[in-house]
C-alpha cells in the first residue's frame, strides 16, 4: 500500500511540473516552442532581443522570446 502511494505521489509531482506536457506533446509529433526556436537558428531569451535581432516567436510556452 505504501509503495502504491509513493508511486501516485511521484506521478502527481511530475504531472504538475512546469514542463509536464512537453513529453506528451513531443510523443504526439508536436514540438515545444523552444525546440522550434533553436531548430530555426534562434535563441531563447527572457530579456529583450539584442540589437540587430528581432523576435521571431516564443519559448518556454510563451514565457520567453525567440530572437534571431
Sine and cosine of phi, psi and omega as CSV:
sin_phi,cos_phi,sin_psi,cos_psi,sin_omega,cos_omega
0.00,0.00,-0.65,0.76,-0.01,-1.00
-0.91,0.42,-0.65,0.76,-0.01,-1.00
-0.92,0.40,-0.56,0.83,0.05,-1.00
-0.90,0.43,-0.68,0.73,0.04,-1.00
-0.91,0.42,-0.62,0.79,0.02,-1.00
-0.90,0.44,-0.69,0.72,0.04,-1.00
-0.90,0.44,-0.68,0.73,0.02,-1.00
-0.88,0.47,-0.69,0.73,0.03,-1.00
-0.88,0.48,-0.70,0.71,0.01,-1.00
-0.88,0.47,-0.68,0.74,0.02,-1.00
-0.88,0.48,-0.72,0.70,0.00,-1.00
-0.91,0.41,-0.62,0.79,0.04,-1.00
-0.88,0.47,-0.70,0.71,0.02,-1.00
-0.93,0.37,-0.60,0.80,-0.04,-1.00
-0.91,0.43,-0.54,0.84,-0.05,-1.00
-1.00,-0.08,0.14,0.99,0.04,-1.00
-0.95,0.31,0.37,-0.93,-0.06,-1.00
-0.86,0.50,-0.50,0.87,-0.05,-1.00
-0.94,-0.35,0.50,0.87,-0.08,-1.00
-0.87,0.50,-0.61,0.79,-0.07,-1.00
-0.99,0.10,-0.14,0.99,-0.08,-1.00
-0.88,0.48,-0.75,0.67,0.00,-1.00
-0.89,0.46,-0.65,0.76,0.01,-1.00
-0.90,0.43,-0.73,0.69,0.01,-1.00
-0.90,0.43,-0.65,0.76,0.01,-1.00
-0.90,0.45,-0.63,0.78,-0.01,-1.00
-0.93,0.36,-0.37,0.93,0.03,-1.00
-1.00,-0.02,0.07,1.00,0.04,-1.00
0.99,-0.14,-0.06,1.00,0.05,-1.00
-1.00,-0.08,0.50,-0.87,0.02,-1.00
-0.90,-0.44,0.59,-0.81,0.06,-1.00
-0.90,0.44,0.40,-0.92,-0.07,-1.00
-0.88,0.48,-0.57,0.82,0.01,-1.00
-0.93,0.36,-0.53,0.85,0.07,-1.00
-0.90,0.44,-0.72,0.69,0.00,-1.00
-0.91,0.42,-0.58,0.82,0.04,-1.00
-0.87,0.49,-0.79,0.61,-0.02,-1.00
-0.91,0.42,-0.61,0.79,0.01,-1.00
-0.88,0.47,-0.56,0.83,0.00,-1.00
-1.00,0.01,0.21,0.98,0.06,-1.00
1.00,0.08,0.22,0.98,0.00,-1.00
-1.00,-0.03,0.05,-1.00,0.04,-1.00
-0.75,-0.67,0.71,-0.71,0.03,-1.00
-1.00,0.04,0.80,-0.59,0.00,-1.00
-0.71,-0.71,0.64,-0.77,0.08,-1.00
-1.00,0.08,-0.28,0.96,0.03,-1.00
-0.98,-0.18,-0.14,-0.99,0.01,-1.00
-0.92,0.40,0.43,-0.90,0.05,-1.00
-0.93,0.36,0.60,-0.80,0.03,-1.00
-0.89,0.46,0.28,-0.96,0.03,-1.00
-0.85,0.53,0.55,-0.84,-0.01,-1.00
0.93,0.37,0.27,0.96,0.15,-0.99
-0.81,-0.59,0.25,-0.97,0.04,-1.00
-0.67,-0.75,0.32,-0.95,0.04,-1.00
-0.97,0.26,0.83,-0.56,0.02,-1.00
-0.90,-0.43,0.00,1.00,0.00,-1.00
0.15,-0.99,-0.35,-0.94,-0.01,-1.00
-0.82,-0.57,0.20,-0.98,0.07,-1.00
-0.67,-0.74,0.40,-0.92,0.08,-1.00
0.81,0.59,0.78,0.63,0.04,-1.00
0.86,0.51,0.65,0.76,0.07,-1.00
1.00,0.08,0.05,1.00,-0.04,-1.00
-1.00,0.08,-0.18,0.98,0.02,-1.00
-0.65,-0.76,0.17,-0.99,-0.01,-1.00
-0.97,-0.22,0.55,-0.83,0.15,-0.99
-0.99,-0.17,0.89,-0.45,-0.06,-1.00
-0.94,-0.34,0.62,-0.78,0.08,-1.00
-0.53,-0.85,0.00,0.00,0.00,0.00
